[in-house]
Every structure is written in C-alpha cells, then in structure tokens.
C-alpha cells in the first residue's frame, strides 16, 4: 500500500486551451462558431438529428487530433513521482493520457471513443479509416453494437460522478485547474473534500468565493504558469 499523499485533480477546458483547444468561454475561437450547442451537444439532439451530431464530433476529431499535451499536463504527470495522483477531468480530449498520467477519470466522455447507443458500459475505440480519419456515423456498428459518440451530453446523467465524489473524499490535497466551476455536477465535487485539507484553484478568471471556501488557495494564472507555481509550493 502506498504511503504517498493523495492528490486529486479536477481539470476543465482551461488546461487544454494552451494546447490549442478552445474552451466554451472562447466560443469565438472556432469550437462552436458554426453550431448551436442545442443542436449538437444535448440528449435531445442525438435523437432529433443524429447525423448532424456525428458530423460535428467527426469535425472536432479532425480539427484537434494533432493537439499535444502542454507543460501543465506534463507537470501533473511529474507529480506522480512523489504523490498518488488521480485526475478527474471534464475534458473529452486525451491529453492527460498522452502526457503519461496513469489514473484519469473522464466525467464527460472521450472524443476518441464511441459507445453503445443504449448501454454506457459498452465503450469502443473509434477505428481509423483508410484516410486516417476517426469518424463515426449514424447506424454504425462495432461488435454488433450500434454506436454513438462517447460524450455525456447536456441533460444526460454523468455515470462517473459517484466515483469522482468518492475520490474527492480521499484527497489529502485537491487541485482544480482551468474549470469555470459553473458546470454541474462537476462544480460541486470540491464539497466532498474533507474540511481542512488544502484546495488549490488555478484559473486566470477564478470564480470560487473564498469566503464560502476558506480552504481554497487561488492561483490566478493560466494552467502552465499555475502548475509551475503549485509545483514549487508543494516542494516547500
């Protein structure tokens, strides 16, 4: 059994922004510029117009498939040398895994995977086609399962939220990076951290009220700079 302190990290879109993937708050950068979120990212949309939803995520995969981990992702992996690090991410990219992190729990799905349309337990890697694309389409089957993007849409349950809350309860140290803390149920996860245990919040536009959360230490920087600061704090 490990004697290392447990760091539980909650990451949001802000950690991937420096890898070239826009956040919801940066919609003008191109992530949603040609789409209404209600048409491509809701439980109703996949039922109403599945072709459009599949096409949207095909475009996202093509646009950001070459994105690479930035220094913030890499520094989280480096923490594994001295801590038991578990990452809970709201992001659907795989940049944490690319950086080497070994324990990553995805709350909102994974863009490079698809799943059975009716059963969240059947999850598959999206196969690469002859042209090097990772595409899904309406009616596509893998191993006999009709699949859809492995994305947790708005108005759908978040299957991993109970597991995430359990991890937060075990945290000796909690770190929140690049999350607006406005999207629930993820935003409520820090409430599960034991009172008195430190919480570090890295974001250039922090939205947590320190009166309500006295255990929170805000580092108002972008993810890469903020992780450099945090790494030095943890060494002391």
C-alpha positions as CSV (number, residue, x, y, z in Angstrom):
1,X,0.0,0.0,0.0
2,X,1.3,3.4,-1.0
3,X,2.4,5.9,1.7
4,X,2.3,8.7,-0.7
5,X,-0.2,11.6,-0.1
6,X,-3.1,11.5,-2.5
7,X,-3.6,14.5,-4.8
8,X,-7.0,14.5,-6.6
9,X,-7.1,16.9,-9.5
10,X,-10.2,18.3,-11.2
11,X,-9.4,19.7,-14.7
12,X,-11.5,21.7,-17.0
13,X,-11.2,23.1,-20.5
14,X,-8.7,25.8,-19.4
15,X,-5.9,23.2,-19.0
16,X,-6.2,22.3,-22.7
17,X,-6.5,25.8,-24.0
18,X,-2.7,26.2,-24.2
19,X,-2.7,23.1,-26.3
20,X,-4.8,24.9,-28.9
21,X,-8.3,23.5,-27.9
22,X,-10.7,26.4,-27.2
23,X,-12.9,26.5,-24.1
24,X,-16.7,27.0,-24.0
25,X,-15.8,30.6,-22.9
26,X,-13.8,31.1,-26.1
27,X,-16.5,30.1,-28.5
28,X,-15.4,32.7,-31.0
29,X,-12.2,30.8,-31.4
30,X,-14.0,28.3,-33.5
31,X,-15.1,25.4,-31.4
32,X,-18.8,26.3,-31.7
33,X,-18.8,29.1,-34.2
34,X,-20.8,27.1,-36.8
35,X,-23.1,25.3,-34.5
36,X,-25.8,25.8,-31.8
37,X,-24.9,23.8,-28.7
38,X,-28.5,22.7,-28.6
39,X,-28.2,21.1,-32.0
40,X,-25.1,19.0,-31.3
41,X,-24.5,18.6,-27.6
42,X,-27.8,17.6,-25.9
43,X,-29.6,14.4,-25.3
44,X,-32.4,15.7,-27.5
45,X,-30.1,16.5,-30.4
46,X,-28.7,12.9,-30.8
47,X,-32.3,11.7,-31.1
48,X,-33.5,14.6,-33.3
49,X,-30.6,14.8,-35.8
50,X,-28.0,12.0,-35.1
51,X,-26.3,12.7,-38.5
52,X,-25.5,16.3,-37.5
53,X,-24.2,15.2,-34.1
54,X,-21.9,12.6,-35.6
55,X,-20.6,15.0,-38.2
56,X,-19.9,17.6,-35.5
57,X,-17.7,15.3,-33.5
58,X,-16.0,14.0,-36.6
59,X,-15.1,17.6,-37.4
60,X,-13.8,18.1,-33.8
61,X,-11.6,15.0,-34.0
62,X,-10.1,16.1,-37.4
63,X,-9.5,19.6,-36.1
64,X,-7.8,18.8,-32.9
65,X,-6.3,15.3,-33.4
66,X,-2.8,16.7,-33.5
67,X,-3.1,18.6,-30.2
68,X,-0.3,17.8,-27.8
69,X,-0.1,18.0,-24.0
70,X,1.3,21.3,-22.6
71,X,3.5,21.9,-19.6
72,X,0.6,21.7,-17.2
73,X,-0.4,18.2,-18.3
74,X,3.3,17.2,-18.1
75,X,3.8,18.6,-14.6
76,X,0.7,16.7,-13.4
77,X,2.4,13.5,-14.6
78,X,5.6,14.5,-12.9
79,X,3.8,14.8,-9.6
80,X,3.3,11.0,-9.7
81,X,6.9,10.6,-8.6
82,X,6.1,11.9,-5.1
83,X,2.3,11.7,-4.8
84,X,-0.6,9.3,-5.6
85,X,-2.2,11.4,-8.3
86,X,-5.7,10.8,-9.5
87,X,-7.2,13.1,-12.2
88,X,-10.8,13.8,-12.7
89,X,-11.3,15.6,-16.0
90,X,-14.3,17.4,-17.5
91,X,-12.4,17.3,-20.8
92,X,-13.1,14.9,-23.6
93,X,-9.6,15.0,-25.1
94,X,-6.9,12.5,-24.1
95,X,-4.1,15.0,-23.4
96,X,-3.6,13.7,-19.8
97,X,-3.1,10.2,-21.1
98,X,-0.7,11.5,-23.8
99,X,1.3,13.2,-21.1
100,X,1.6,9.9,-19.2
101,X,-0.8,10.3,-16.4
102,X,-1.9,6.8,-15.2
103,X,-5.1,7.5,-13.3
104,X,-7.6,9.6,-15.3
105,X,-11.3,9.5,-14.8
106,X,-13.4,11.2,-17.6
107,X,-16.6,12.8,-16.4
108,X,-18.0,13.9,-19.8
109,X,-16.7,11.1,-22.1
110,X,-13.9,10.8,-24.5
111,X,-13.9,12.2,-28.0
112,X,-11.7,9.4,-29.5
113,X,-14.2,6.7,-28.3
114,X,-17.8,5.7,-29.0
115,X,-20.3,3.7,-27.1
116,X,-23.4,1.6,-27.4
117,X,-26.4,3.9,-28.0
118,X,-28.3,2.3,-25.1
119,X,-25.7,1.0,-22.7
120,X,-22.9,3.1,-21.3
121,X,-20.9,0.0,-20.3
122,X,-20.0,-0.8,-23.9
123,X,-17.3,1.6,-24.9
124,X,-15.0,1.2,-28.0
125,X,-12.0,3.0,-29.6
126,X,-13.1,4.6,-32.8
127,X,-11.3,2.8,-35.6
128,X,-9.1,4.7,-38.0
129,X,-10.3,4.5,-41.6
130,X,-8.1,4.2,-44.8
131,X,-7.8,8.0,-45.0
132,X,-6.5,8.3,-41.4
133,X,-9.8,9.7,-40.0
134,X,-11.6,8.7,-36.9
135,X,-15.2,9.0,-37.9
136,X,-18.5,7.7,-36.6
137,X,-21.8,7.8,-38.4
138,X,-25.5,7.2,-37.7
139,X,-26.2,3.5,-37.7
140,X,-22.5,2.4,-37.3
141,X,-22.0,-0.9,-35.6
142,X,-19.0,-2.3,-33.7
143,X,-19.1,-5.9,-32.5
144,X,-22.8,-5.9,-33.1
145,X,-23.4,-2.7,-31.1
146,X,-24.9,0.4,-32.7
147,X,-22.7,3.2,-31.5
148,X,-22.8,7.0,-30.9
149,X,-20.0,9.4,-29.7
150,X,-18.9,8.6,-26.2
151,X,-19.9,12.0,-25.0
152,X,-22.0,12.9,-22.0
153,X,-24.5,15.4,-23.5
154,X,-26.3,18.1,-21.6
155,X,-29.4,16.6,-20.0
156,X,-27.8,13.2,-19.6
157,X,-26.6,11.6,-16.4
158,X,-22.9,11.7,-15.6
159,X,-22.1,8.0,-15.0
160,X,-18.7,8.6,-13.3
161,X,-19.9,11.4,-10.9
162,X,-20.3,9.0,-7.9
163,X,-16.8,7.6,-8.4
164,X,-15.4,11.1,-8.7
165,X,-17.1,12.1,-5.4
166,X,-15.5,9.1,-3.7
167,X,-12.1,10.1,-5.0
168,X,-12.5,13.7,-3.6
169,X,-13.3,12.3,-0.2
170,X,-9.9,10.5,-0.2
171,X,-7.9,13.6,-1.3
172,X,-5.2,14.8,1.0
173,X,-4.7,17.7,-1.4
174,X,-7.2,18.8,-4.1
175,X,-6.2,20.8,-7.2
176,X,-8.7,22.4,-9.6
177,X,-7.3,23.6,-12.9
178,X,-8.9,25.6,-15.7
179,X,-12.5,24.9,-14.6
180,X,-15.2,27.6,-14.7
181,X,-16.8,25.8,-11.7
182,X,-20.1,26.6,-13.3
183,X,-21.0,23.2,-14.8
184,X,-22.8,20.8,-12.5
185,X,-22.5,18.3,-11.1
186,X,-18.7,18.6,-11.6
187,X,-18.6,22.0,-9.9
188,X,-19.9,20.5,-6.7
189,X,-17.1,18.0,-6.3
190,X,-14.9,20.1,-4.1
191,X,-17.6,20.0,-1.5
192,X,-16.6,16.4,-0.9
193,X,-13.0,17.3,0.1
194,X,-12.5,16.9,3.8
195,X,-12.6,20.2,5.7
196,X,-9.1,21.5,6.4
197,X,-7.5,19.7,3.5
198,X,-5.9,22.3,1.1
199,X,-7.6,23.0,-2.2
200,X,-5.6,24.9,-4.9
201,X,-7.6,26.6,-7.7
202,X,-5.6,27.5,-10.8
203,X,-7.5,29.7,-13.2
204,X,-6.9,33.2,-14.7
205,X,-10.5,34.1,-14.0
206,X,-11.3,32.3,-10.7
207,X,-14.9,32.0,-9.8
208,X,-14.8,30.5,-6.4
209,X,-15.8,32.6,-3.4
210,X,-13.0,32.2,-0.8
211,X,-15.5,33.3,1.9
212,X,-17.6,30.2,1.1
213,X,-14.5,28.1,0.6
214,X,-11.9,29.1,3.2
215,X,-9.7,26.1,2.4
216,X,-9.2,27.3,-1.2
217,X,-5.9,28.9,-2.3
218,X,-6.4,30.7,-5.6
219,X,-3.6,30.9,-8.1
220,X,-4.9,33.3,-10.7
221,X,-2.8,32.2,-13.6
222,X,-3.1,30.2,-16.8
223,X,-2.7,26.4,-16.4
224,X,1.0,26.2,-17.3
225,X,2.2,29.0,-15.1
226,X,-0.2,28.0,-12.3
227,X,1.2,24.4,-12.3
228,X,4.8,25.8,-12.1
229,X,3.7,27.8,-9.0
230,X,1.9,24.9,-7.5
231,X,4.8,22.5,-8.0
232,X,7.1,24.9,-6.1
233,X,4.5,25.3,-3.3
234,X,4.3,21.5,-2.9
235,X,8.1,21.2,-2.6
236,X,8.1,23.5,0.5
